[in-house]
Amino acid sequence: MTEKHDKAWFAQKTHGYGAGLPIAWQGWAILAAYVGIVLLSGLLIEWDREVGLPAAIAIMLLSTVLFTVVCAAKTRGGWRWRWGGDKER
């Protein structure tokens, strides 16, 4: 399957572990949704510190886990350590 038709949402990193930047509109959409959820969770803390803080922490934790799982599943080539270039070490 060619790279254009592999249905990946994120590019692989050239160095290190994890996903690079989004390469499809779905990747950008999920990244924007994640940032929006985190920012709105911060507003919960400002609204009511006693109730908002635990709720914000739970929402941020859950959204981070879900975002990470989706990114790992939709990254071209998967998540693995990369040393840069095409060589495997």
C-alpha positions in Angstrom: 0.0 0.0 0.0 1.4 3.4 -0.9 2.0 6.1 1.7 -0.8 8.3 0.2 -3.4 5.5 0.6 -2.4 4.0 4.0 -5.1 6.0 5.9 -2.5 7.4 8.4 -3.4 10.5 10.3 0.0 11.3 11.7 3.5 11.1 10.2 6.2 9.1 11.9 8.9 10.9 13.7 12.4 10.8 12.2 14.1 10.8 15.6 12.8 9.4 18.9 9.5 7.7 19.8 5.9 8.6 18.9 4.0 10.5 16.3 5.0 13.5 14.3 2.7 16.2 12.9 -0.8 15.4 11.5 -0.8 14.7 7.8 -4.6 14.3 7.3 -7.5 16.5 8.2 -8.6 13.9 10.7 -5.3 14.2 12.5 -5.6 18.0 12.7 -9.2 17.7 13.8 -8.4 15.3 16.7 -5.5 17.5 17.7 -7.7 20.6 17.8 -10.4 18.7 19.7 -7.8 17.6 22.3 -6.4 21.1 22.8 -10.0 22.4 23.1 -10.9 19.8 25.7 -7.8 20.6 27.7 -8.4 24.4 27.6 -12.1 23.9 28.5 -11.1 21.7 31.4 -8.9 24.5 32.7 -12.0 26.7 32.8 -13.6 24.1 35.1 -10.9 24.9 37.7 -11.7 28.6 37.4 -15.4 28.0 37.7 -15.3 26.0 41.0 -12.0 24.9 42.5 -13.5 22.3 44.8 -15.5 20.5 42.2 -13.8 21.7 39.0 -10.3 20.6 39.9 -11.0 16.8 40.3 -13.3 16.9 37.3 -10.7 18.8 35.2 -8.0 16.3 36.2 -10.2 13.3 35.3 -11.2 14.9 31.9 -7.6 15.8 31.0 -6.3 12.4 32.0 -9.0 10.5 30.0 -8.7 12.7 27.0 -4.9 12.4 27.0 -5.1 8.6 27.2 -7.7 8.5 24.3 -5.6 10.9 22.2 -2.5 8.8 22.7 -4.2 5.6 21.8 -5.7 7.1 18.6 -2.3 8.7 17.7 -0.5 5.4 18.2 -3.1 3.5 16.0 -3.1 6.1 13.2 0.6 6.9 12.9 2.3 5.8 9.6 4.7 3.0 10.5 3.5 2.8 14.1 5.3 3.9 17.2 8.8 2.7 17.6 12.2 4.2 18.4 13.8 5.9 15.3 17.4 7.0 15.0 16.9 9.2 11.9 17.4 8.4 8.3 16.4 5.1 6.7 18.9 2.9 8.6 17.8 0.5 11.3 20.0 0.1 14.4 
